[in-house]
Structure formats: structure tokens, C-alpha cells
Amino acid sequence: MLKTLKGRLALLIPDVVFWRTVQGLEVAHSTRNSPWAYSPRNMGEAIESEGIGEILRTMKPGVFWDAGCNLGYYSLYAAKLGWEVYSWDLGQRAVELLNMSAQRNHLKVVANQTAFTDRPVRYREMDSAYAGSKVTFDPNGSLSMTWKDAAAKYPAPSFLKMDIEGAEIDFLKDAEFRQWITDKGIVLAMEIHHPSSRYYLAKWGKGVYFNTHLFVLPQTQ
């Protein structure tokens, strides 16, 4: 109920685009969807604090998938470093802002406004750019894009970053997904939200924790 109230109150705020510099990139933000970006904090810390920036710089640029990209900090930074970037987010506004940023910085990012899921699901579309948004199932809603759909449409990633607010558990339970990651030698960086995720990660037995909530599966090939 509190979350619903916050969402309704947020609608009273004008949706105006403003720009912040992040790792030398001009990134579009929204007064309605990203008020936290008003803080004097160095926004580049968001990239460096989780170690993903270091991974992007250390690896030879290849194909980067950003599942749950939000405003696209990682997508834009990867593109700046020479990666071929494909991104997914639930929020229409998030994808709009990411595309604006990519255009402003003369970068190519293929952004998909859809849920990135393990199995096909129908879900309620969102027009916001809120970080932390979760899939709301709706039998009459839009059809998600599964990892298999993405793999059939786009080049396989050498690095997959996933921040999908608890839905990571579905991927971790999927033996076929785990085998695909292993066979392709994909580096997987996954933000952990679901309480059971650590059990399945331990069962998989191939990864390491970079910090308190990010799981990284090193390259196997």
C-alpha cells in the first residue's frame, strides 16, 4: 500500500529531463523517476562500487547484455569502452532516457523495453523509470523476452549483467540456462535479491561473491 501511495504521489511531480555526468558520459535522468540523482554524490560510484566497471575495463570488449538496465549506466559505460551492447528494462521511460543518453554521447545501445525472463510470461507494462521495478504478472499483458529469445535474436554475450529484482532465482533454478552460461564461457554478474538465490548459487558451485550482494561467475573458457 505504501509503495502504491508513493507511486501516486510521484505522478504529481513534473517529468522533466535533466543531465548528470557519469564516468565522463552525459546521462539523462528524470525529476519524477530519479530524484536521488539530485544528490551531490559522484554518480560514477554507482559503476565502481559493484565492480562491474572494473570487469568491463579488464575484459576484452565483446558483447554485453544488460538485463535490468534502468537508466543504462552500465550499458553506456560498456558502449564507451567499445562493447556491443544489448539492454532490457521493464520501464518505457527508462528505455527512453537510455536512448536519449546514447544519442547524446554518440553511442550505440540496442535497448529493449520488455521484461527479461527465464520462461515466457505475460506482464503489465510500465511507463516509469523506477529502479527496483518488478514484473507484475498479467494474463492479458505483454509477452516477455526470454533468454532463449534473446540468444536467438542477438549475439551471445561474453558478459551478462543481471539485476532483475528477485527474478534471478528463476534463472538459477534453470539447468539449461546454467549450462548455456558454462558452455559459452559467459561472465555472469548477478545482483542477488531472492533469499533462496544463495542456496542455488552454492549448489552451482562455480561463482564468487564480489561483495555482499553481487555474484560473479568467472569465464570458464
C-alpha atoms as one frame of an Amber mdcrd trajectory, in Angstrom:
protein
   0.000   0.000   0.000   2.863   2.382   0.872   4.528   1.648  -2.455   1.259
   2.400  -4.290   0.900   5.677  -2.398   4.468   6.680  -3.275   3.765   5.883
  -6.911   0.674   8.077  -6.940   2.483  10.930  -5.234   5.311  10.655  -7.754
   2.818  11.321 -10.552   2.353  14.809  -9.124   5.994  15.611  -9.876   6.610
  17.019 -13.386   8.600  14.621 -15.548  11.482  16.833 -16.649  14.761  15.532
 -18.070  17.999  16.712 -16.502  21.570  15.586 -17.123  24.314  14.314 -14.832
  27.858  13.360 -15.780  28.671   9.719 -15.034  32.161   8.409 -15.860  32.599
  11.126 -18.464  29.198  10.441 -20.017  26.148  12.704 -20.063  23.270  10.638
 -18.697  19.599  11.615 -18.852  17.611  11.480 -15.604  14.020  12.308 -14.739
  12.773  14.599 -11.979   9.890  12.176 -11.415  11.742   8.870 -11.667  15.255
   9.557 -10.419  15.208  12.316  -7.761  18.136  10.579  -5.996  20.343  11.860
  -8.831  19.995  15.379  -7.390  22.433  14.417  -4.654  25.987  15.802  -4.776
  27.291  12.212  -4.797  29.724  11.252  -7.548  27.424   9.187  -9.772  30.379
   7.223 -11.106  30.463   5.483  -7.726  27.404   3.533  -8.827  29.512   1.869
 -11.508  32.620   1.354  -9.420  31.036   0.250  -6.136  29.798  -3.066  -7.537
  32.928  -3.898  -9.504  31.182  -4.130 -12.858  33.105  -1.169 -14.237  36.354
  -2.943 -13.409  35.183  -6.117 -15.157  34.205  -4.146 -18.255  37.617  -2.483
 -18.360  39.559  -5.681 -17.681  37.890  -7.922 -20.237  38.454  -7.617 -23.959
  35.361  -5.810 -25.318  32.831  -8.218 -26.737  29.052  -8.478 -26.393  27.480
  -7.096 -23.213  23.925  -7.906 -22.161  22.433  -5.601 -19.512  19.260  -7.206
 -18.127  17.513  -4.687 -15.886  19.406  -1.693 -17.234  17.258   1.111 -15.772
  18.866   4.395 -16.931  21.697   2.455 -18.529  24.788   3.451 -16.554  26.455
   0.123 -17.310  25.146  -0.040 -20.874  26.505   3.390 -21.723  29.826   2.798
 -19.997  30.269  -0.524 -21.800  29.469   1.091 -25.149  32.006   3.828 -24.397
  34.629   1.118 -23.829  33.866  -0.495 -27.180  31.432  -3.250 -26.179  28.497
  -4.274 -28.375  25.590  -3.581 -26.038  22.077  -5.027 -25.736  19.856  -3.886
 -22.864  16.474  -4.708 -21.333  14.192  -2.883 -18.926  10.522  -3.026 -17.934
  10.067   0.718 -17.892   9.198   2.629 -21.024  10.614   5.845 -19.566  13.849
   4.091 -18.585  14.410   2.949 -22.160  13.523   6.400 -23.497  16.096   8.015
 -21.207  18.728   5.434 -22.116  18.170   6.069 -25.822  18.451   9.824 -25.227
  21.755   9.318 -23.425  23.116   7.025 -26.121  22.256   9.589 -28.783  23.750
  12.451 -26.770  27.037  10.550 -26.354  27.077   9.169 -29.920  26.960   5.586
 -28.684  25.112   2.550 -29.999  22.964   0.656 -27.499  20.174  -1.708 -28.563
  17.575  -1.139 -25.845  14.547  -3.415 -25.443  11.537  -2.265 -23.469  10.392
  -5.641 -22.182  10.751  -7.982 -19.237  13.791 -10.284 -19.470  12.680 -13.652
 -18.095  13.645 -17.284 -17.855  10.281 -18.558 -19.147   7.681 -16.758 -21.296
   5.299 -14.731 -19.141   2.694 -12.076 -19.751   3.169  -8.967 -17.669   1.825
  -5.459 -17.145   3.845  -2.826 -18.986   5.246   0.157 -17.091   5.758   3.719
 -18.285   8.153   4.700 -15.498  11.905   4.518 -14.953  11.875   3.488 -11.299
  14.855   1.447 -10.158  13.698  -1.670  -8.361  10.636  -2.289 -10.523   9.405
  -5.882 -10.547   7.397  -7.869 -13.063   3.658  -7.756 -12.399   2.023 -10.779
 -13.997  -1.000 -10.090 -16.162  -2.648 -12.793 -18.334  -3.726 -10.090 -20.781
  -0.432  -8.236 -20.767   2.630  -8.117 -22.996   4.807 -11.149 -23.634   8.272
 -11.105 -22.095  11.535 -11.847 -23.884  13.247 -14.951 -22.546  16.991 -15.523
 -22.540  16.426 -18.074 -25.315  14.563 -15.454 -27.377  17.440 -13.036 -26.827
  20.039 -15.661 -27.737  18.191 -16.368 -30.987  17.936 -12.670 -31.855  21.279
 -11.276 -30.684  24.890 -12.457 -30.449  25.630 -14.440 -27.299  27.173 -12.275
 -24.577  30.678 -12.584 -23.272  29.423 -10.663 -20.209  25.876 -10.758 -18.826
  24.882  -8.374 -16.040  21.527  -9.148 -14.432  19.635  -7.005 -11.908  16.009
  -8.114 -12.123  14.724  -7.667  -8.580  14.295 -11.238  -7.343  13.596 -12.949
 -10.660  17.218 -14.138 -10.754  16.072 -17.188  -8.786  14.222 -18.492 -11.865
  17.430 -18.405 -13.893  19.456 -20.058 -11.160  16.975 -22.936 -10.945  17.131
 -23.489 -14.709  19.739 -26.160 -15.509  19.576 -25.300 -19.205  20.424 -21.659
 -18.502  23.286 -22.656 -16.217  24.652 -24.992 -18.872  24.382 -22.270 -21.534
  26.369 -19.896 -19.340  29.030 -22.555 -18.764  29.239 -23.755 -22.370  29.525
 -20.233 -23.762  32.074 -19.163 -21.151  29.930 -16.182 -20.198  30.924 -13.953
 -17.307  27.770 -13.533 -15.208  27.323 -10.687 -12.730  24.041 -11.061 -10.886
  22.581  -8.879  -8.160  21.079 -11.117  -5.507  17.613 -10.277  -4.195  15.753
 -13.548  -3.631  16.579 -15.210  -0.271  16.938 -18.653  -1.884  19.385 -17.475
  -4.536  22.445 -18.117  -2.385  21.412 -21.758  -1.952  21.249 -22.321  -5.701
  24.484 -20.422  -6.247  26.230 -22.645  -3.722  24.725 -25.682  -5.438  26.037
 -24.438  -8.777  29.397 -24.013  -7.086  31.159 -22.009  -9.771  30.974 -18.403
  -8.670  32.344 -15.972  -6.160  30.776 -13.090  -4.252  32.332  -9.799  -5.253
  30.590  -8.041  -2.394  27.578  -8.570  -0.163  25.032  -8.882  -2.946  26.736
  -9.377  -6.286  27.557 -12.822  -7.604  30.178 -13.131 -10.325  30.737 -16.254
 -12.390  34.213 -16.055 -13.950  34.928 -17.071 -17.517  35.383 -20.804 -17.934
  36.917 -20.762 -21.391
